Amino acid sequence: MGRWEYLLVLGACVLVTLPLELAGARAWRRPRRLARAVLPVAAVFLVWDVLAIAAGVWDFDPAFVTGLRVPFGVPLEEVLFFVVIPVCGVLTYEAVELTGNLLRRLVRPLLDRRRVRR
């Protein structure tokens, strides 16, 4: 597995959260909103990575990355990390919000009936 591990983990994250979109989370169906949530944070952390790599603070083990690097020496997997993981987080948040709204709609009539009987 080695060189493909990082990409496989990112792919697994997408596969695990993709059903949330299909269940109604609607994060991918609102690309502007998703981009506004993900891109500013990704940009900040990419700059941080570039500076840390340039300063020799850290680097990435070649045994666990494909070797493809974007300008400034950041591995492709790291760039994808800063997009994939926040997108998965947004999908999860949207799914939790959707579930909460659904539960409130289901429970509210039951609570209203209990109040009327008293």
C-alpha positions in Angstrom: 0.0 0.0 0.0 2.7 2.5 1.1 2.8 5.3 -1.5 -1.0 5.2 -1.9 -2.0 5.2 1.8 -2.7 8.9 2.1 -4.8 8.9 -1.1 -6.6 5.7 0.0 -7.5 7.2 3.4 -8.8 10.4 1.7 -10.8 8.2 -0.7 -12.3 6.3 2.2 -13.3 9.5 3.9 -15.2 10.5 0.7 -16.8 7.1 0.3 -18.0 7.1 3.9 -19.6 10.5 3.8 -20.9 10.3 0.2 -24.1 8.5 1.3 -24.8 11.6 3.5 -25.1 13.7 0.3 -27.4 11.1 -1.3 -29.5 11.0 1.9 -30.2 14.7 1.6 -27.3 16.6 3.2 -27.0 18.8 0.0 -23.4 20.0 0.5 -22.2 19.1 -3.0 -25.4 20.5 -4.5 -24.5 24.0 -3.2 -21.0 24.4 -4.6 -20.7 28.1 -3.9 -21.6 27.7 -0.2 -19.3 24.7 0.1 -16.4 26.7 -1.5 -17.0 29.6 0.9 -16.7 27.2 3.8 -13.7 25.2 2.6 -11.4 27.3 0.4 -10.4 30.1 2.9 -9.5 27.5 5.5 -7.6 25.4 3.0 -5.7 28.4 1.8 -4.6 29.3 5.3 -3.4 25.8 6.1 -1.7 25.5 2.7 0.3 28.6 3.3 1.2 27.3 6.7 2.4 24.0 5.2 4.4 25.9 2.5 6.1 27.9 5.2 6.8 24.9 7.5 8.2 22.9 4.6 10.4 25.8 3.5 11.7 26.3 7.0 12.5 22.6 7.4 10.0 22.3 10.3 8.4 19.2 8.6 8.1 17.3 5.4 6.3 14.2 4.2 7.8 10.7 4.2 8.2 9.7 0.5 7.2 6.1 1.4 3.6 7.3 2.1 3.0 9.9 -0.6 2.9 9.5 -4.4 5.7 12.0 -5.0 3.5 14.4 -6.9 4.0 17.8 -5.5 2.3 21.1 -6.3 4.2 24.3 -6.6 6.1 25.2 -3.4 6.8 21.5 -2.6 3.5 20.5 -1.0 2.5 16.9 -1.8 -0.7 16.6 -3.8 -2.2 14.4 -1.0 -1.8 17.3 1.5 -3.6 19.7 -0.8 -6.4 17.2 -1.2 -6.5 16.7 2.6 -7.3 20.4 3.1 -10.2 20.0 0.7 -11.5 16.5 1.3 -11.6 16.5 5.1 -13.5 19.9 5.4 -15.9 18.7 2.8 -16.5 15.6 4.8 -17.0 17.7 7.9 -19.6 19.9 6.1 -21.4 16.8 4.8 -21.5 15.4 8.3 -22.7 18.7 9.8 -25.4 19.0 7.2 -26.5 15.4 7.8 -26.7 16.0 11.6 -28.7 19.2 11.0 -31.0 17.3 8.6 -31.5 14.5 11.1 -32.2 17.0 13.9 -34.8 18.8 11.8 -36.5 15.5 10.9 -36.6 14.3 14.5 -38.1 17.7 15.6 -40.8 17.4 13.0 -41.6 13.8 14.1 -41.5 14.5 17.8 -43.3 17.9 17.9 -46.7 16.5 17.0 -46.3 13.8 19.7 -45.5 16.4 22.3 -48.4 18.6 21.2 -50.8 15.7 21.6 -49.6 15.1 25.1 -50.1 18.8 26.0 -53.7 18.7 24.7 -54.6 15.7 26.8 -53.5 17.2 30.1 
